[in-house]
Amino acid sequence: MRGFGSSRAELFAELDKPKLTPLPDQPYAFARWKRCRLAPDYHVEVDGHWYSAPYRLIGELVDARIDDRTVEIFHKGQRIASHAARPTDADTPPSPTTCPAPIAATANGPPPR
């Protein structure tokens, strides 16, 4: 380049190449976000599936982060639940760590919707 007295290749080798780092091991995972309100049955609906969160947050606004493999639920920026994304309509019982003790004690979880 005329103003610098060097070619672009020489400037790249001198300035940029020493600062390059290797690519990450994992490829970038695209995720989307959805704002939800935690229902009275302590679940949020994401893409037609229901995911549980701690029951003490019933009625609160939460954010769901959805990617290919997981659904993470956040409240005020803090992750409160993480679930494997469900590719089918399989209805599974709630996690005993998120539901109240009387419901956790039942074999089938809360009544069907």
Secondary structure in CASP SS format (residue, H / E / C, confidence):
PFRMAT SS
TARGET T0000
AUTHOR 0000-0000-0000
METHOD secondary structure of the structure
MODEL  1
M C 1.00
R C 1.00
G C 1.00
F C 1.00
G C 1.00
S C 1.00
S C 1.00
R H 1.00
A H 1.00
E H 1.00
L H 1.00
F H 1.00
A H 1.00
E H 1.00
L H 1.00
D H 1.00
K H 1.00
P H 1.00
K H 1.00
L C 1.00
T C 1.00
P C 1.00
L C 1.00
P C 1.00
D C 1.00
Q C 1.00
P C 1.00
Y C 1.00
A C 1.00
F C 1.00
A C 1.00
R E 1.00
W E 1.00
K E 1.00
R E 1.00
C E 1.00
R E 1.00
L C 1.00
A C 1.00
P C 1.00
D C 1.00
Y C 1.00
H E 1.00
V E 1.00
E E 1.00
V E 1.00
D C 1.00
G C 1.00
H E 1.00
W E 1.00
Y E 1.00
S E 1.00
A C 1.00
P C 1.00
Y H 1.00
R H 1.00
L H 1.00
I C 1.00
G C 1.00
E C 1.00
L E 1.00
V E 1.00
D E 1.00
A E 1.00
R E 1.00
I E 1.00
D C 1.00
D C 1.00
R C 1.00
T E 1.00
V E 1.00
E E 1.00
I E 1.00
F E 1.00
H E 1.00
K C 1.00
G C 1.00
Q E 1.00
R E 1.00
I E 1.00
A E 1.00
S E 1.00
H E 1.00
A E 1.00
A C 1.00
R C 1.00
P C 1.00
T C 1.00
D C 1.00
A C 1.00
D C 1.00
T C 1.00
P C 1.00
P C 1.00
S C 1.00
P C 1.00
T C 1.00
T C 1.00
C C 1.00
P C 1.00
A H 1.00
P H 1.00
I H 1.00
A H 1.00
A H 1.00
T C 1.00
A C 1.00
N C 1.00
G C 1.00
P C 1.00
P C 1.00
P C 1.00
R C 1.00
END
